[in-house]
Amino acid sequence: MASDDQMIEVVGHRFCVPYTMELLVKKKVQSFSKAHYAIYDTTGNVLLEVDGGVWNLQRKRVMKDPAGLPVITLREKV
């Protein structure tokens, strides 16, 4: 990150770091209509989880912190 760049908080300062992080995203299909994504750091710690339907009309996904508390709800624009 260059010194002239500014960090923009989208969901809160606790999710921002002043350096580049390598993340691993794993997808687990739970059923025909549901999928679960887990985002890990390089040491294997879960940072975020995303749940949501694959075939629902709203295309809504809920991102949660490791404690299971909702951080942000994402919807696909139609």
Backbone hydrogen bonds, N-H to C=O, Kabsch-Sander energy under -0.5 kcal/mol:
donor,donor_aa,acceptor,acceptor_aa,energy
5,D,2,A,-1.0
9,E,7,M,-0.6
10,V,8,I,-0.5
15,F,12,G,-1.4
16,C,13,H,-1.6
23,L,21,M,-0.5
24,L,40,Y,-2.4
26,K,24,L,-0.5
26,K,38,A,-2.6
28,K,36,H,-3.1
30,Q,28,K,-0.6
30,Q,34,K,-1.4
31,S,34,K,-1.7
35,A,52,G,-1.9
36,H,28,K,-2.5
37,Y,50,V,-2.9
38,A,26,K,-2.3
39,I,48,L,-3.1
40,Y,24,L,-3.0
40,Y,38,A,-0.5
41,D,45,N,-1.9
44,G,41,D,-1.6
47,L,39,I,-3.4
48,L,39,I,-1.4
49,E,64,K,-2.3
50,V,37,Y,-2.9
51,D,62,V,-2.1
52,G,35,A,-1.4
53,G,60,K,-0.6
54,V,33,S,-2.4
55,W,33,S,-0.6
61,R,74,L,-3.0
62,V,51,D,-2.7
63,M,61,R,-0.5
63,M,72,I,-2.9
64,K,49,E,-3.4
65,D,69,L,-2.3
68,G,65,D,-2.3
71,V,63,M,-3.6
72,I,63,M,-1.3
74,L,61,R,-3.4
74,L,72,I,-0.5
76,E,58,Q,-0.6
76,E,59,R,-1.2
